[in-house]
Amino acid sequence: MDSLDRYLNLVKAYPEIIENIPLKHVATYLGITDSSLRRIRRELSRH
């Protein structure tokens, strides 16, 4: 499972987490860097 899949699964299961927890903690939980999480979120926002 890649980082995009892990992020999407987290958002689907716990959407409130993304709104209430700093994104640097979300990135750490997912095992990715802050910049990778920003890239994933930016790519998803374009669609």
Sequence and secondary structure as in RCSB ss.txt:
>XXXX:A:sequence
MDSLDRYLNLVKAYPEIIENIPLKHVATYLGITDSSLRRIRRELSRH
>XXXX:A:secstr
  HHHHHHHHHHH HHHHHHS HHHHHHHHTS HHHHHHHHHHHHT 
